[in-house]
Amino acid sequence: MDRRTVLASLGAMAAAGPLRAQEAPRWSAPVIDMHFHMRRTPELNIAHQQGAGVTAANLLARTDSAAAVASLQAQRPVLFPSWFGSADVTKPDAEQLLTQAVKSGAKGFGELKFPVAADGPEMRRVYDLAAELGVPVLIHFQEIGQPAAPGGYNTGIKRFGAILKAYPRTKFIGHADAFWANISANYHEQEAYPTGPIVPGGVMDKLLSDFPNLFADTSANSANNALSRDSEFTKYFLKRHQNKLHFGSDCNCDDGKGGGAAQNSDRVAPRMRGKCVAQETLKVLTAATTPEIFRKIAWTNAHRLLGLKA
């Protein structure tokens, strides 16, 4: 092979490398992201999903974003089939705004992340309304302050069984660090993201088993951390709750590959900086379960809960 041929071959390889690196991952089933916060532009919403190999997303948006959501759905109806609306539950007009969001097409409430108790009067109003309107409530449970979210939100997860019993007609989706840290029976609010082997009998595990109206999304570092701690436990946890779990990302990256300032800041847990949470959690789920269960968690369960056409 002469020098010119060698150089041409090396050039072709160099050109092909970046192209392969940019290819979106392929999962064993289509994927709907149940926890995708709406970006500031349509292009950013689309780029993240395409980069992560995600088929569709349930948008989380403020109740006053109905027009922007409708425009995005008209542009990409398959990519954005549904959305949830959020309003400040501490304000007197919360019920009115949430009702209007559902009338405008929202399939649920959330993410609800406000400094109240999960069993307090503010959230109880929401639970009643959700039952009346027949939509689920996505709740951020947090006990320990963090750089990106100081303070507590929907505190009292260990008392939440009483709420699930009192509101059997309301469908709840649990999320965030206090929810997922309580997968282990030895969790006592000592840190936001505990590590090490999981002790069976955790509060959230028991709540998922005992109450048919509780579901969980696998979003953020909180779920990824919990599902990465103990591979054997995770395998059987996913099998037990295969009909109650919903894939979600809650990812800050711009491109579905970990890029962008938001996903590389000190407001993001160190283990997730520079990574796409969607991709990282889909990898965990792929490794921990069968293609049949993966499909339920990534696709089928969400469509059943929200009444979407698969």
C-alpha positions as CSV (number, residue, x, y, z in Angstrom):
1,M,0.0,0.0,0.0
2,D,1.5,3.3,-1.0
3,R,1.8,6.5,1.2
4,R,-1.2,8.2,-0.5
5,T,-3.4,5.2,0.1
6,V,-2.4,4.9,3.7
7,L,-3.1,8.6,4.3
8,A,-6.5,8.3,2.6
9,S,-7.4,5.3,4.8
10,L,-6.3,7.1,8.0
11,G,-8.4,10.1,7.0
12,A,-11.4,8.0,6.4
13,M,-11.1,6.3,9.8
14,A,-10.7,9.6,11.5
15,A,-13.8,11.0,9.8
16,A,-15.8,7.9,10.6
17,G,-14.9,7.9,14.3
18,P,-16.8,11.0,15.3
19,L,-19.8,9.9,13.3
20,R,-20.0,6.6,15.1
21,A,-19.5,8.4,18.5
22,Q,-22.6,10.6,17.7
23,E,-24.9,7.7,16.9
24,A,-27.8,7.5,19.3
25,P,-28.0,4.3,21.4
26,R,-30.5,1.7,20.6
27,W,-32.4,0.0,23.4
28,S,-34.3,-3.3,23.3
29,A,-37.7,-1.6,23.3
30,P,-39.1,1.9,22.6
31,V,-38.7,4.3,25.5
32,I,-40.9,7.0,26.9
33,D,-39.3,9.3,29.4
34,M,-41.9,10.0,32.1
35,H,-39.9,12.8,33.7
36,F,-38.7,15.2,31.1
37,H,-38.6,18.9,32.1
38,M,-39.5,21.2,29.2
39,R,-36.6,23.1,27.8
40,R,-36.5,26.7,26.8
41,T,-36.6,26.0,23.0
42,P,-38.2,23.2,20.9
43,E,-34.8,22.4,19.5
44,L,-33.3,21.5,22.9
45,N,-36.3,19.4,23.7
46,I,-35.8,17.4,20.5
47,A,-32.0,17.2,20.7
48,H,-32.0,15.5,24.1
49,Q,-34.4,12.8,23.1
50,Q,-32.7,12.0,19.8
51,G,-29.2,12.0,21.5
52,A,-30.3,9.6,24.2
53,G,-32.2,7.2,21.9
54,V,-35.5,8.0,23.5
55,T,-38.7,7.5,21.5
56,A,-41.1,9.8,23.4
57,A,-41.3,12.0,26.4
58,N,-43.9,13.1,28.9
59,L,-43.2,16.8,29.3
60,L,-43.3,18.4,32.8
61,A,-44.3,22.1,32.5
62,R,-45.9,24.9,34.4
63,T,-49.6,25.2,34.1
64,D,-49.1,28.4,32.1
65,S,-47.1,26.6,29.5
66,A,-50.1,24.9,27.8
67,A,-49.8,26.9,24.6
68,A,-46.0,26.2,24.3
69,V,-46.7,22.5,24.9
70,A,-49.4,22.4,22.3
71,S,-47.1,24.0,19.8
72,L,-44.4,21.4,20.5
73,Q,-46.9,18.5,20.3
74,A,-48.2,19.8,17.0
75,Q,-44.6,19.9,15.7
76,R,-43.6,16.5,17.0
77,P,-46.7,14.5,18.2
78,V,-45.0,11.2,18.4
79,L,-42.0,12.5,20.4
80,F,-44.2,14.4,22.9
81,P,-47.5,12.6,23.3
82,S,-48.3,13.9,26.8
83,W,-47.6,16.4,29.6
84,F,-48.1,17.1,33.3
85,G,-48.8,20.5,34.7
86,S,-47.4,22.0,37.9
87,A,-48.6,24.9,40.1
88,D,-47.4,26.2,43.4
89,V,-49.6,24.3,45.9
90,T,-49.0,26.9,48.6
91,K,-51.0,29.4,46.6
92,P,-54.8,29.7,46.8
93,D,-55.2,29.4,43.0
94,A,-53.4,26.1,42.7
95,E,-56.5,24.0,42.3
96,Q,-57.9,26.3,39.6
97,L,-54.6,26.3,37.7
98,L,-54.2,22.5,37.8
99,T,-57.8,22.0,36.7
100,Q,-57.3,24.3,33.8
101,A,-54.1,22.4,32.8
102,V,-56.1,19.2,32.6
103,K,-58.7,20.9,30.6
104,S,-55.9,22.1,28.2
105,G,-54.7,18.5,27.8
106,A,-52.4,17.7,30.7
107,K,-52.5,14.0,31.7
108,G,-51.4,14.6,35.3
109,F,-50.0,16.9,37.9
110,G,-46.3,17.3,38.4
111,E,-43.6,17.5,39.2
112,L,-45.0,18.9,42.5
113,K,-41.9,20.1,44.4
114,F,-42.8,22.6,47.1
115,P,-41.8,23.1,50.7
116,V,-44.8,21.4,52.3
117,A,-45.4,18.1,54.1
118,A,-46.6,15.3,51.8
119,D,-49.5,14.7,54.3
120,G,-50.2,18.4,54.8
121,P,-53.4,20.3,53.8
122,E,-51.8,21.8,50.7
123,M,-51.1,18.4,49.1
124,R,-54.3,16.9,50.4
125,R,-56.2,19.4,48.3
126,V,-54.2,18.2,45.3
127,Y,-54.9,14.5,46.0
128,D,-58.7,15.2,46.1
129,L,-58.5,17.1,42.9
130,A,-56.5,14.4,41.2
131,A,-59.0,11.7,42.1
132,E,-61.8,13.9,40.9
133,L,-60.1,14.5,37.5
134,G,-58.8,11.0,37.2
135,V,-55.1,12.0,36.7
136,P,-51.9,10.9,38.6
137,V,-49.7,13.1,40.8
138,L,-45.9,13.1,40.4
139,I,-44.3,14.0,43.8
140,H,-40.8,15.0,44.6
141,F,-40.0,13.6,48.1
142,Q,-37.0,15.3,49.7
143,E,-35.8,15.6,53.4
144,I,-32.2,16.8,53.0
145,G,-31.1,20.0,51.4
146,Q,-28.9,19.9,48.4
147,P,-27.1,22.6,46.3
148,A,-29.7,22.4,43.6
149,A,-32.7,22.2,46.0
150,P,-32.1,23.5,49.6
151,G,-34.6,22.5,52.2
152,G,-37.3,19.8,52.2
153,Y,-40.1,19.1,49.7
154,N,-43.1,16.9,50.4
155,T,-41.5,15.7,53.7
156,G,-42.7,12.7,55.6
157,I,-42.3,9.8,53.2
158,K,-42.3,7.4,56.2
159,R,-45.8,8.5,57.0
160,F,-47.1,8.3,53.4
161,G,-48.7,4.9,53.8
162,A,-51.6,6.7,55.6
163,I,-52.1,9.0,52.6
164,L,-52.1,6.1,50.2
165,K,-54.8,4.4,52.3
166,A,-56.8,7.5,52.7
167,Y,-56.8,8.4,49.0
168,P,-57.4,5.0,47.2
169,R,-58.8,6.7,44.1
170,T,-55.7,8.9,43.6
171,K,-52.7,7.5,41.6
172,F,-49.3,8.6,43.0
173,I,-45.9,8.5,41.3
174,G,-43.0,8.7,43.7
175,H,-39.7,10.4,42.8
176,A,-36.5,12.0,44.3
177,D,-33.9,11.2,47.0
178,A,-36.1,10.6,50.1
179,F,-38.3,8.3,48.1
180,W,-35.5,6.2,46.5
181,A,-33.1,6.3,49.6
182,N,-35.9,4.6,51.5
183,I,-35.5,1.5,49.2
184,S,-33.3,0.2,52.0
185,A,-34.6,-0.6,55.5
186,N,-31.5,1.0,57.2
187,Y,-32.1,4.5,55.8
188,H,-32.6,7.2,58.5
189,E,-32.2,10.4,56.6
190,Q,-28.4,10.4,57.2
191,E,-27.6,11.5,53.6
192,A,-29.4,12.2,50.4
193,Y,-27.7,9.4,48.3
194,P,-26.7,6.5,50.5
195,T,-24.4,3.8,49.1
196,G,-23.7,0.1,49.9
197,P,-25.8,-3.0,49.9
198,I,-29.5,-2.6,50.3
199,V,-31.2,-4.0,53.4
200,P,-34.6,-5.5,52.3
201,G,-37.8,-4.1,53.8
202,G,-37.3,-0.4,53.0
203,V,-40.3,1.9,53.3
204,M,-40.8,2.7,49.6
205,D,-40.4,-1.0,48.6
206,K,-43.1,-2.0,51.1
207,L,-45.4,0.9,49.9
208,L,-45.1,-0.2,46.3
209,S,-46.0,-3.8,47.4
210,D,-48.9,-2.8,49.7
211,F,-50.7,-0.1,47.7
212,P,-51.9,-0.5,44.2
213,N,-52.2,3.3,43.7
214,L,-48.5,4.0,44.2
215,F,-46.1,4.0,41.2
216,A,-42.5,5.1,40.9
217,D,-40.4,6.8,38.2
218,T,-36.7,5.9,37.8
219,S,-35.5,9.4,37.3
220,A,-32.6,11.5,38.4
221,N,-29.4,10.5,40.3
222,S,-31.7,9.4,43.2
223,A,-33.2,6.4,41.3
224,N,-30.0,5.7,39.4
225,N,-28.0,5.6,42.6
226,A,-30.5,3.3,44.3
227,L,-30.6,0.9,41.4
228,S,-26.8,0.8,41.1
229,R,-26.1,0.0,44.8
230,D,-26.9,-3.7,44.8
231,S,-27.2,-5.6,41.6
232,E,-28.8,-8.7,43.0
233,F,-31.4,-6.7,45.0
234,T,-32.1,-4.5,41.9
235,K,-32.8,-7.6,39.8
236,Y,-35.5,-8.9,42.1
237,F,-36.8,-5.4,42.9
238,L,-37.5,-4.8,39.2
239,K,-39.1,-8.2,38.8
240,R,-41.4,-7.6,41.8
241,H,-42.5,-4.2,40.7
242,Q,-42.3,-4.6,37.0
243,N,-45.9,-3.3,36.6
244,K,-45.4,-0.3,38.9
245,L,-42.2,1.3,37.6
246,H,-41.8,4.0,34.9
247,F,-38.6,5.0,33.2
248,G,-37.8,8.7,33.7
249,S,-34.6,10.8,33.3
250,D,-34.9,14.2,35.0
251,C,-31.7,14.9,33.1
252,N,-30.2,18.4,32.7
253,C,-27.9,17.7,29.7
254,D,-28.5,19.5,26.4
255,D,-27.8,16.7,23.9
256,G,-28.7,13.4,25.4
257,K,-25.0,12.7,25.8
258,G,-24.1,14.6,28.9
259,G,-23.2,17.9,27.3
260,G,-24.1,21.4,28.4
261,A,-23.2,23.6,31.4
262,A,-26.2,22.5,33.5
263,Q,-25.1,18.8,33.6
264,N,-21.5,19.7,34.3
265,S,-22.1,22.1,37.3
266,D,-21.6,21.6,41.0
267,R,-25.4,21.5,41.3
268,V,-25.3,18.0,39.8
269,A,-24.2,14.9,41.9
270,P,-20.5,14.2,41.1
271,R,-21.3,10.7,39.8
272,M,-23.6,12.1,37.1
273,R,-21.7,15.1,35.9
274,G,-20.9,15.0,32.2
275,K,-23.3,12.1,31.7
276,C,-26.8,11.8,30.3
277,V,-29.0,10.4,33.1
278,A,-31.4,8.9,30.6
279,Q,-28.6,6.8,29.0
280,E,-27.1,5.9,32.3
281,T,-30.4,4.6,33.8
282,L,-31.4,2.8,30.7
283,K,-28.1,1.0,30.8
284,V,-28.8,0.0,34.4
285,L,-32.2,-1.3,33.5
286,T,-30.9,-3.2,30.5
287,A,-28.3,-5.0,32.6
288,A,-30.6,-5.7,35.5
289,T,-33.6,-7.3,33.9
290,T,-35.1,-9.1,30.9
291,P,-36.2,-7.5,27.6
292,E,-39.8,-8.2,28.5
293,I,-39.6,-6.4,31.9
294,F,-37.5,-3.6,30.3
295,R,-40.3,-3.0,27.8
296,K,-42.9,-2.7,30.6
297,I,-40.8,-0.2,32.5
298,A,-39.6,1.8,29.5
299,W,-42.8,1.8,27.5
300,T,-45.9,-0.2,28.3
301,N,-46.6,0.9,31.9
302,A,-46.6,4.6,31.1
303,H,-49.1,4.1,28.2
304,R,-51.4,2.1,30.4
305,L,-51.3,4.7,33.3
306,L,-51.9,7.7,31.0
307,G,-54.2,6.0,28.6
308,L,-51.9,6.6,25.6
309,K,-52.0,4.6,22.4
310,A,-48.8,2.5,22.3
